[in-house]
Amino acid sequence: MARVFCAGYRRDSTFRQRLRILDWDFADATTNYLTHVLHPYPAKFIPQIPNALIQELSSVEDTVLDIFCGSGTTLVESLLLKRNAVGIDANPLACLVSRAKTTTFSRSEMDSLSALSVRAQELAASLTIPIPNLLFQHASPKLCTLVQGFSCYTGILSSNS
Ligand SMILES: C[S@@+](CC[C@H](N)C(=O)[O-])C[C@H]1O[C@@H](n2cnc3c(N)ncnc32)[C@H](O)[C@@H]1O
């Protein structure tokens, strides 16, 4: 039976000791991988913090509940660590971003997105107008990065299941 994890679930001293010896600096950590790069959000976690806590405080197939989920950093890390994830937030934008970041696509949907991204790259490269269309030229690589992020994320989640 899967358990719902909430803060304070494990209060034993071994657990507290393990949390104390973890290096919480993450100074050299890469933080913009997979779908974490999708949208900015105020006071976002770096993914390494919820990742470390989820690993210490829960087990595979547990359910992680983040009642102030914001942009869904904890939810993404929970799913990557093979936990179920539930998020709540008062801000509809937070719910939308969280839902988008935890969405996986079918193979054919991924193919369509990849084709769209390639087409956007081609169009951006072919623009020769004297005043560059900065928005489009910057949006195109970002779209490509996003599609790659979703592709990897979907791949990891499907290999988890
Ligand atoms: C610091 S942000 C969380 C950021 C999140 N950890 C992330 O990585 O994106 C705090 C969130 O709590 C939400 N919040 C504040 N008070 C709330 C309440 N009473 N009920 C639900 N959500 C609330 C805010 O809308 C905000 O999105």
The ligand as a Gaussian input file, in Angstrom:
#p B3LYP/6-31G(d) Opt

LIG

0 1
 C        7.732000      29.866000      -3.061000
 S        6.390000      29.397000      -4.070000
 C        6.735000      27.665000      -4.316000
 C        7.731000      27.467000      -5.384000
 C        7.955000      26.008000      -5.698000
 N        8.659000      25.331000      -4.629000
 C        8.727000      25.884000      -7.011000
 O        9.818000      25.319000      -7.042000
 O        8.235000      26.374000      -8.039000
 C        5.083000      29.321000      -2.896000
 C        3.729000      29.013000      -3.519000
 O        2.796000      28.893000      -2.484000
 C        1.547000      29.295000      -3.004000
 N        0.668000      29.597000      -1.873000
 C        0.818000      30.532000      -0.903000
 N       -0.176000      30.463000      -0.022000
 C       -0.998000      29.460000      -0.423000
 C       -2.191000      28.891000       0.094000
 N       -2.751000      29.348000       1.218000
 N       -2.748000      27.848000      -0.556000
 C       -2.181000      27.370000      -1.693000
 N       -1.051000      27.874000      -2.232000
 C       -0.459000      28.894000      -1.612000
 C        1.876000      30.481000      -3.869000
 O        0.879000      30.716000      -4.854000
 C        3.209000      30.067000      -4.471000
 O        3.032000      29.491000      -5.734000

